[in-house]
Amino acid sequence: MDDDRFATDLPAWVNRFSSLINFQKLKTIFRGLSENHRELVLTLLNHGCFQATPRVFRNVFDSKTEIVGSLAKIVELRIRRVNTIENVAQDSLMVKKQTYLWNRFSC
């Protein structure tokens, strides 16, 4: 994963769209995995770049460590390259509905 942009793009995506993620459902899905799969997910998520995700995301996986150094900057640069919610909503009915509801009730 070190050489793959996926290692920085996925944390960037989670940061950009964290308002659309149902963290309780994600936690339920994670806990429903077999022990072997949970260990594999935890190994990958404890990789440096995933520590740049929001605390609520890390809490789903009981990951408490914080990101340090250049990895945080790399993820921050990748966040700027991830498309906006408004652009994604044009092609995604789920995102469009979620954004509409969020805008309607946040006033």
N, CA, C and O atoms as a GROMACS GRO file, in nm:
protein
  428
    1MET      N    1   0.081  -0.120   0.000
    1MET     CA    2   0.000   0.000   0.000
    1MET      C    3   0.085   0.126   0.000
    1MET      O    4   0.034   0.232  -0.037
    2ASP      N    5   0.210   0.120   0.039
    2ASP     CA    6   0.290   0.240   0.051
    2ASP      C    7   0.304   0.316  -0.081
    2ASP      O    8   0.306   0.439  -0.080
    3ASP      N    9   0.312   0.246  -0.192
    3ASP     CA   10   0.334   0.310  -0.320
    3ASP      C   11   0.205   0.344  -0.393
    3ASP      O   12   0.208   0.413  -0.495
    4ASP      N   13   0.095   0.298  -0.344
    4ASP     CA   14  -0.033   0.314  -0.411
    4ASP      C   15  -0.102   0.442  -0.364
    4ASP      O   16  -0.109   0.468  -0.244
    5ARG      N   17  -0.153   0.522  -0.457
    5ARG     CA   18  -0.225   0.643  -0.421
    5ARG      C   19  -0.353   0.612  -0.344
    5ARG      O   20  -0.407   0.699  -0.275
    6PHE      N   21  -0.401   0.490  -0.356
    6PHE     CA   22  -0.520   0.448  -0.283
    6PHE      C   23  -0.502   0.471  -0.134
    6PHE      O   24  -0.597   0.503  -0.063
    7ALA      N   25  -0.378   0.455  -0.086
    7ALA     CA   26  -0.349   0.472   0.057
    7ALA      C   27  -0.371   0.616   0.103
    7ALA      O   28  -0.393   0.639   0.221
    8THR      N   29  -0.364   0.711   0.012
    8THR     CA   30  -0.393   0.850   0.049
    8THR      C   31  -0.529   0.895  -0.001
    8THR      O   32  -0.592   0.982   0.061
    9ASP      N   33  -0.577   0.838  -0.112
    9ASP     CA   34  -0.706   0.879  -0.166
    9ASP      C   35  -0.823   0.835  -0.080
    9ASP      O   36  -0.918   0.911  -0.062
   10LEU      N   37  -0.818   0.715  -0.024
   10LEU     CA   38  -0.928   0.669   0.060
   10LEU      C   39  -0.940   0.753   0.187
   10LEU      O   40  -1.052   0.795   0.220
   11PRO      N   41  -0.832   0.780   0.260
   11PRO     CA   42  -0.845   0.870   0.376
   11PRO      C   43  -0.893   1.010   0.335
   11PRO      O   44  -0.970   1.073   0.408
   12ALA      N   45  -0.849   1.058   0.219
   12ALA     CA   46  -0.895   1.189   0.172
   12ALA      C   47  -1.045   1.186   0.144
   12ALA      O   48  -1.116   1.281   0.177
   13TRP      N   49  -1.093   1.078   0.082
   13TRP     CA   50  -1.235   1.064   0.054
   13TRP      C   51  -1.315   1.061   0.184
   13TRP      O   52  -1.419   1.126   0.196
   14VAL      N   53  -1.268   0.985   0.282
   14VAL     CA   54  -1.337   0.977   0.411
   14VAL      C   55  -1.345   1.114   0.475
   14VAL      O   56  -1.448   1.151   0.531
   15ASN      N   57  -1.237   1.191   0.467
   15ASN     CA   58  -1.239   1.326   0.522
   15ASN      C   59  -1.339   1.415   0.449
   15ASN      O   60  -1.417   1.487   0.512
   16ARG      N   61  -1.338   1.410   0.318
   16ARG     CA   62  -1.424   1.498   0.237
   16ARG      C   63  -1.572   1.466   0.257
   16ARG      O   64  -1.655   1.556   0.265
   17PHE      N   65  -1.605   1.336   0.265
   17PHE     CA   66  -1.745   1.295   0.269
   17PHE      C   67  -1.788   1.235   0.404
   17PHE      O   68  -1.884   1.159   0.409
   18SER      N   69  -1.718   1.268   0.509
   18SER     CA   70  -1.752   1.210   0.640
   18SER      C   71  -1.894   1.244   0.684
   18SER      O   72  -1.955   1.169   0.761
   19SER      N   73  -1.948   1.355   0.635
   19SER     CA   74  -2.085   1.392   0.672
   19SER      C   75  -2.188   1.298   0.609
   19SER      O   76  -2.303   1.296   0.652
   20LEU      N   77  -2.147   1.220   0.510
   20LEU     CA   78  -2.240   1.127   0.444
   20LEU      C   79  -2.229   0.985   0.496
   20LEU      O   80  -2.308   0.899   0.458
   21ILE      N   81  -2.133   0.959   0.582
   21ILE     CA   82  -2.108   0.822   0.629
   21ILE      C   83  -2.190   0.794   0.754
   21ILE      O   84  -2.190   0.873   0.849
   22ASN      N   85  -2.260   0.683   0.753
   22ASN     CA   86  -2.333   0.638   0.871
   22ASN      C   87  -2.235   0.554   0.954
   22ASN      O   88  -2.217   0.435   0.928
   23PHE      N   89  -2.173   0.618   1.053
   23PHE     CA   90  -2.067   0.552   1.128
   23PHE      C   91  -2.119   0.438   1.214
   23PHE      O   92  -2.047   0.340   1.236
   24GLN      N   93  -2.242   0.447   1.263
   24GLN     CA   94  -2.298   0.337   1.342
   24GLN      C   95  -2.316   0.213   1.254
   24GLN      O   96  -2.288   0.101   1.296
   25LYS      N   97  -2.363   0.233   1.131
   25LYS     CA   98  -2.380   0.121   1.039
   25LYS      C   99  -2.244   0.062   1.002
   25LYS      O  100  -2.228  -0.060   0.994
   26LEU      N  101  -2.145   0.149   0.980
   26LEU     CA  102  -2.010   0.102   0.949
   26LEU      C  103  -1.955   0.018   1.064
   26LEU      O  104  -1.892  -0.085   1.042
   27LYS      N  105  -1.980   0.064   1.187
   27LYS     CA  106  -1.933  -0.011   1.305
   27LYS      C  107  -2.002  -0.148   1.312
   27LYS      O  108  -1.937  -0.248   1.343
   28THR      N  109  -2.131  -0.153   1.284
   28THR     CA  110  -2.205  -0.279   1.286
   28THR      C  111  -2.152  -0.375   1.181
   28THR      O  112  -2.135  -0.494   1.207
   29ILE      N  113  -2.125  -0.323   1.061
   29ILE     CA  114  -2.069  -0.407   0.954
   29ILE      C  115  -1.932  -0.459   0.995
   29ILE      O  116  -1.903  -0.577   0.977
   30PHE      N  117  -1.849  -0.373   1.049
   30PHE     CA  118  -1.715  -0.413   1.090
   30PHE      C  119  -1.720  -0.523   1.196
   30PHE      O  120  -1.647  -0.621   1.189
   31ARG      N  121  -1.807  -0.506   1.294
   31ARG     CA  122  -1.818  -0.607   1.400
   31ARG      C  123  -1.878  -0.738   1.351
   31ARG      O  124  -1.861  -0.841   1.417
   32GLY      N  125  -1.947  -0.736   1.237
   32GLY     CA  126  -2.004  -0.857   1.180
   32GLY      C  127  -1.905  -0.938   1.098
   32GLY      O  128  -1.935  -1.050   1.057
   33LEU      N  129  -1.788  -0.882   1.074
   33LEU     CA  130  -1.685  -0.954   0.999
   33LEU      C  131  -1.625  -1.066   1.084
   33LEU      O  132  -1.630  -1.062   1.206
   34SER      N  133  -1.570  -1.164   1.017
   34SER     CA  134  -1.499  -1.269   1.090
   34SER      C  135  -1.376  -1.209   1.158
   34SER      O  136  -1.332  -1.100   1.121
   35GLU      N  137  -1.323  -1.278   1.255
   35GLU     CA  138  -1.207  -1.228   1.328
   35GLU      C  139  -1.088  -1.205   1.235
   35GLU      O  140  -1.016  -1.105   1.248
   36ASN      N  141  -1.067  -1.295   1.142
   36ASN     CA  142  -0.956  -1.280   1.047
   36ASN      C  143  -0.972  -1.155   0.962
   36ASN      O  144  -0.875  -1.081   0.940
   37HIS      N  145  -1.094  -1.130   0.914
   37HIS     CA  146  -1.117  -1.011   0.832
   37HIS      C  147  -1.104  -0.884   0.915
   37HIS      O  148  -1.051  -0.784   0.867
   38ARG      N  149  -1.153  -0.886   1.039
   38ARG     CA  150  -1.138  -0.768   1.126
   38ARG      C  151  -0.991  -0.736   1.149
   38ARG      O  152  -0.951  -0.620   1.144
   39GLU      N  153  -0.911  -0.839   1.173
   39GLU     CA  154  -0.767  -0.818   1.194
   39GLU      C  155  -0.701  -0.760   1.070
   39GLU      O  156  -0.616  -0.672   1.080
   40LEU      N  157  -0.740  -0.809   0.952
   40LEU     CA  158  -0.685  -0.756   0.827
   40LEU      C  159  -0.724  -0.609   0.809
   40LEU      O  160  -0.639  -0.526   0.774
   41VAL      N  161  -0.850  -0.577   0.833
   41VAL     CA  162  -0.896  -0.438   0.821
   41VAL      C  163  -0.819  -0.350   0.920
   41VAL      O  164  -0.775  -0.241   0.884
   42LEU      N  165  -0.804  -0.396   1.043
   42LEU     CA  166  -0.732  -0.316   1.143
   42LEU      C  167  -0.586  -0.296   1.105
   42LEU      O  168  -0.531  -0.188   1.126
   43THR      N  169  -0.524  -0.398   1.050
   43THR     CA  170  -0.385  -0.385   1.006
   43THR      C  171  -0.373  -0.277   0.899
   43THR      O  172  -0.283  -0.194   0.903
   44LEU      N  173  -0.465  -0.279   0.803
   44LEU     CA  174  -0.462  -0.180   0.696
   44LEU      C  175  -0.497  -0.040   0.746
   44LEU      O  176  -0.437   0.058   0.703
   45LEU      N  177  -0.594  -0.032   0.836
   45LEU     CA  178  -0.638   0.099   0.885
   45LEU      C  179  -0.540   0.160   0.984
   45LEU      O  180  -0.542   0.282   1.005
   46ASN      N  181  -0.457   0.080   1.044
   46ASN     CA  182  -0.354   0.135   1.132
   46ASN      C  183  -0.233   0.182   1.053
   46ASN      O  184  -0.135   0.231   1.110
   47HIS      N  185  -0.241   0.166   0.922
   47HIS     CA  186  -0.140   0.221   0.832
   47HIS      C  187  -0.141   0.374   0.848
   47HIS      O  188  -0.247   0.432   0.870
   48GLY      N  189  -0.028   0.436   0.838
   48GLY     CA  190  -0.012   0.578   0.865
   48GLY      C  191  -0.117   0.671   0.810
   48GLY      O  192  -0.169   0.755   0.884
   49CYS      N  193  -0.150   0.661   0.683
   49CYS     CA  194  -0.241   0.757   0.620
   49CYS      C  195  -0.382   0.753   0.676
   49CYS      O  196  -0.451   0.855   0.678
   50PHE      N  197  -0.426   0.638   0.720
   50PHE     CA  198  -0.562   0.629   0.774
   50PHE      C  199  -0.576   0.700   0.908
   50PHE      O  200  -0.688   0.724   0.954
   51GLN      N  201  -0.464   0.735   0.969
   51GLN     CA  202  -0.470   0.809   1.093
   51GLN      C  203  -0.507   0.956   1.067
   51GLN      O  204  -0.530   1.031   1.162
   52ALA      N  205  -0.512   0.996   0.941
   52ALA     CA  206  -0.551   1.133   0.904
   52ALA      C  207  -0.702   1.144   0.884
   52ALA      O  208  -0.751   1.250   0.845
   53THR      N  209  -0.775   1.037   0.909
   53THR     CA  210  -0.921   1.042   0.896
   53THR      C  211  -0.981   1.102   1.023
   53THR      O  212  -0.914   1.110   1.125
   54PRO      N  213  -1.108   1.145   1.016
   54PRO     CA  214  -1.171   1.203   1.134
   54PRO      C  215  -1.175   1.104   1.252
   54PRO      O  216  -1.180   0.983   1.232
   55ARG      N  217  -1.171   1.158   1.371
   55ARG     CA  218  -1.172   1.074   1.492
   55ARG      C  219  -1.292   0.980   1.493
   55ARG      O  220  -1.278   0.864   1.535
   56VAL      N  221  -1.409   1.026   1.450
   56VAL     CA  222  -1.528   0.941   1.451
   56VAL      C  223  -1.508   0.818   1.363
   56VAL      O  224  -1.558   0.710   1.395
   57PHE      N  225  -1.436   0.832   1.252
   57PHE     CA  226  -1.405   0.718   1.166
   57PHE      C  227  -1.310   0.623   1.236
   57PHE      O  228  -1.331   0.502   1.236
   58ARG      N  229  -1.205   0.678   1.296
   58ARG     CA  230  -1.108   0.593   1.367
   58ARG      C  231  -1.171   0.523   1.486
   58ARG      O  232  -1.132   0.411   1.520
   59ASN      N  233  -1.268   0.587   1.550
   59ASN     CA  234  -1.334   0.526   1.665
   59ASN      C  235  -1.414   0.402   1.627
   59ASN      O  236  -1.430   0.311   1.708
   60VAL      N  237  -1.464   0.398   1.503
   60VAL     CA  238  -1.536   0.279   1.456
   60VAL      C  239  -1.447   0.156   1.470
   60VAL      O  240  -1.494   0.046   1.500
   61PHE      N  241  -1.318   0.176   1.449
   61PHE     CA  242  -1.221   0.066   1.451
   61PHE      C  243  -1.134   0.069   1.575
   61PHE      O  244  -1.035  -0.003   1.583
   62ASP      N  245  -1.170   0.150   1.673
   62ASP     CA  246  -1.097   0.165   1.799
   62ASP      C  247  -0.951   0.203   1.775
   62ASP      O  248  -0.862   0.156   1.846
   63SER      N  249  -0.927   0.287   1.677
   63SER     CA  250  -0.792   0.334   1.647
   63SER      C  251  -0.773   0.470   1.713
   63SER      O  252  -0.842   0.566   1.679
   64LYS      N  253  -0.680   0.479   1.805
   64LYS     CA  254  -0.662   0.601   1.884
   64LYS      C  255  -0.539   0.684   1.846
   64LYS      O  256  -0.525   0.797   1.892
   65THR      N  257  -0.451   0.628   1.764
   65THR     CA  258  -0.328   0.700   1.734
   65THR      C  259  -0.353   0.815   1.638
   65THR      O  260  -0.448   0.813   1.560
   66GLU      N  261  -0.268   0.914   1.644
   66GLU     CA  262  -0.278   1.031   1.558
   66GLU      C  263  -0.170   1.024   1.450
   66GLU      O  264  -0.064   0.965   1.471
   67ILE      N  265  -0.197   1.085   1.337
   67ILE     CA  266  -0.100   1.088   1.227
   67ILE      C  267   0.006   1.194   1.256
   67ILE      O  268  -0.021   1.297   1.319
   68VAL      N  269   0.124   1.168   1.210
   68VAL     CA  270   0.234   1.262   1.231
   68VAL      C  271   0.305   1.289   1.099
   68VAL      O  272   0.301   1.209   1.007
   69GLY      N  273   0.371   1.404   1.093
   69GLY     CA  274   0.464   1.435   0.986
   69GLY      C  275   0.404   1.454   0.848
   69GLY      O  276   0.295   1.508   0.832
   70SER      N  277   0.480   1.408   0.750
   70SER     CA  278   0.447   1.434   0.610
   70SER      C  279   0.322   1.361   0.563
   70SER      O  280   0.259   1.405   0.466
   71LEU      N  281   0.284   1.251   0.629
   71LEU     CA  282   0.164   1.179   0.586
   71LEU      C  283   0.040   1.268   0.596
   71LEU      O  284  -0.047   1.262   0.510
   72ALA      N  285   0.032   1.348   0.700
   72ALA     CA  286  -0.082   1.438   0.717
   72ALA      C  287  -0.088   1.538   0.602
   72ALA      O  288  -0.196   1.569   0.552
   73LYS      N  289   0.026   1.587   0.560
   73LYS     CA  290   0.030   1.683   0.450
   73LYS      C  291  -0.009   1.618   0.318
   73LYS      O  292  -0.078   1.678   0.236
   74ILE      N  293   0.035   1.494   0.298
   74ILE     CA  294   0.000   1.423   0.175
   74ILE      C  295  -0.151   1.404   0.166
   74ILE      O  296  -0.211   1.428   0.062
   75VAL      N  297  -0.212   1.360   0.276
   75VAL     CA  298  -0.357   1.339   0.278
   75VAL      C  299  -0.428   1.472   0.259
   75VAL      O  300  -0.527   1.479   0.186
   76GLU      N  301  -0.381   1.577   0.322
   76GLU     CA  302  -0.442   1.709   0.306
   76GLU      C  303  -0.439   1.753   0.160
   76GLU      O  304  -0.538   1.808   0.110
   77LEU      N  305  -0.330   1.730   0.091
   77LEU     CA  306  -0.322   1.764  -0.051
   77LEU      C  307  -0.420   1.681  -0.133
   77LEU      O  308  -0.482   1.732  -0.227
   78ARG      N  309  -0.436   1.554  -0.098
   78ARG     CA  310  -0.529   1.467  -0.169
   78ARG      C  311  -0.673   1.510  -0.144
   78ARG      O  312  -0.757   1.498  -0.233
   79ILE      N  313  -0.705   1.559  -0.024
   79ILE     CA  314  -0.841   1.605   0.007
   79ILE      C  315  -0.881   1.715  -0.090
   79ILE      O  316  -0.994   1.719  -0.137
   80ARG      N  317  -0.789   1.803  -0.119
   80ARG     CA  318  -0.817   1.914  -0.212
   80ARG      C  319  -0.848   1.866  -0.353
   80ARG      O  320  -0.912   1.936  -0.430
   81ARG      N  321  -0.802   1.746  -0.386
   81ARG     CA  322  -0.823   1.693  -0.521
   81ARG      C  323  -0.951   1.609  -0.532
   81ARG      O  324  -0.995   1.578  -0.642
   82VAL      N  325  -1.010   1.573  -0.418
   82VAL     CA  326  -1.133   1.495  -0.420
   82VAL      C  327  -1.247   1.588  -0.463
   82VAL      O  328  -1.253   1.704  -0.422
   83ASN      N  329  -1.335   1.537  -0.544
   83ASN     CA  330  -1.445   1.616  -0.596
   83ASN      C  331  -1.532   1.670  -0.482
   83ASN      O  332  -1.529   1.618  -0.371
   84THR      N  333  -1.609   1.774  -0.510
   84THR     CA  334  -1.697   1.833  -0.410
   84THR      C  335  -1.826   1.753  -0.398
   84THR      O  336  -1.863   1.680  -0.490
   85ILE      N  337  -1.894   1.768  -0.287
   85ILE     CA  338  -2.022   1.700  -0.267
   85ILE      C  339  -2.122   1.742  -0.373
   85ILE      O  340  -2.198   1.659  -0.423
   86GLU      N  341  -2.123   1.869  -0.408
   86GLU     CA  342  -2.217   1.919  -0.508
   86GLU      C  343  -2.196   1.851  -0.644
   86GLU      O  344  -2.293   1.816  -0.711
   87ASN      N  345  -2.071   1.832  -0.684
   87ASN     CA  346  -2.044   1.764  -0.811
   87ASN      C  347  -2.078   1.617  -0.805
   87ASN      O  348  -2.132   1.562  -0.901
   88VAL      N  349  -2.049   1.553  -0.695
   88VAL     CA  350  -2.081   1.411  -0.680
   88VAL      C  351  -2.232   1.393  -0.676
   88VAL      O  352  -2.284   1.295  -0.729
   89ALA      N  353  -2.304   1.486  -0.612
   89ALA     CA  354  -2.449   1.475  -0.600
   89ALA      C  355  -2.519   1.474  -0.734
   89ALA      O  356  -2.627   1.418  -0.747
   90GLN      N  357  -2.459   1.536  -0.835
   90GLN     CA  358  -2.520   1.538  -0.968
   90GLN      C  359  -2.536   1.397  -1.024
   90GLN      O  360  -2.629   1.371  -1.101
   91ASP      N  361  -2.446   1.308  -0.988
   91ASP     CA  362  -2.448   1.171  -1.041
   91ASP      C  363  -2.490   1.066  -0.940
   91ASP      O  364  -2.496   0.948  -0.973
   92SER      N  365  -2.520   1.107  -0.818
   92SER     CA  366  -2.552   1.010  -0.714
   92SER      C  367  -2.682   1.050  -0.644
   92SER      O  368  -2.687   1.151  -0.575
   93LEU      N  369  -2.785   0.971  -0.662
   93LEU     CA  370  -2.913   0.999  -0.600
   93LEU      C  371  -2.902   0.998  -0.447
   93LEU      O  372  -2.962   1.083  -0.381
   94MET      N  373  -2.825   0.903  -0.392
   94MET     CA  374  -2.810   0.896  -0.246
   94MET      C  375  -2.745   1.023  -0.192
   94MET      O  376  -2.792   1.078  -0.092
   95VAL      N  377  -2.639   1.069  -0.256
   95VAL     CA  378  -2.570   1.189  -0.209
   95VAL      C  379  -2.659   1.310  -0.228
   95VAL      O  380  -2.662   1.399  -0.143
   96LYS      N  381  -2.732   1.315  -0.337
   96LYS     CA  382  -2.822   1.427  -0.364
   96LYS      C  383  -2.927   1.437  -0.254
   96LYS      O  384  -2.953   1.546  -0.203
   97LYS      N  385  -2.988   1.324  -0.216
   97LYS     CA  386  -3.091   1.324  -0.111
   97LYS      C  387  -3.030   1.363   0.024
   97LYS      O  388  -3.087   1.444   0.097
   98GLN      N  389  -2.914   1.306   0.056
   98GLN     CA  390  -2.847   1.336   0.183
   98GLN      C  391  -2.811   1.483   0.191
   98GLN      O  392  -2.831   1.546   0.295
   99THR      N  393  -2.757   1.540   0.084
   99THR     CA  394  -2.719   1.681   0.082
   99THR      C  395  -2.842   1.769   0.095
   99THR      O  396  -2.839   1.869   0.166
  100TYR      N  397  -2.951   1.732   0.027
  100TYR     CA  398  -3.075   1.808   0.036
  100TYR      C  399  -3.127   1.810   0.180
  100TYR      O  400  -3.162   1.915   0.233
  101LEU      N  401  -3.131   1.693   0.242
  101LEU     CA  402  -3.180   1.685   0.380
  101LEU      C  403  -3.090   1.760   0.476
  101LEU      O  404  -3.138   1.829   0.566
  102TRP      N  405  -2.959   1.749   0.457
  102TRP     CA  406  -2.866   1.818   0.544
  102TRP      C  407  -2.884   1.969   0.533
  102TRP      O  408  -2.887   2.039   0.634
  103ASN      N  409  -2.896   2.020   0.409
  103ASN     CA  410  -2.915   2.163   0.387
  103ASN      C  411  -3.048   2.211   0.442
  103ASN      O  412  -3.056   2.321   0.497
  104ARG      N  413  -3.150   2.131   0.427
  104ARG     CA  414  -3.286   2.168   0.471
  104ARG      C  415  -3.295   2.181   0.623
  104ARG      O  416  -3.359   2.273   0.674
  105PHE      N  417  -3.232   2.088   0.695
  105PHE     CA  418  -3.246   2.086   0.840
  105PHE      C  419  -3.132   2.152   0.915
  105PHE      O  420  -3.136   2.159   1.038
  106SER      N  421  -3.032   2.202   0.845
  106SER     CA  422  -2.921   2.266   0.915
  106SER      C  423  -2.942   2.416   0.931
  106SER      O  424  -2.862   2.483   0.995
  107CYS      N  425  -3.048   2.468   0.874
  107CYS     CA  426  -3.074   2.613   0.882
  107CYS      C  427  -3.132   2.654   1.015
  107CYS      O  428  -3.158   2.772   1.037
   0.00000   0.00000   0.00000
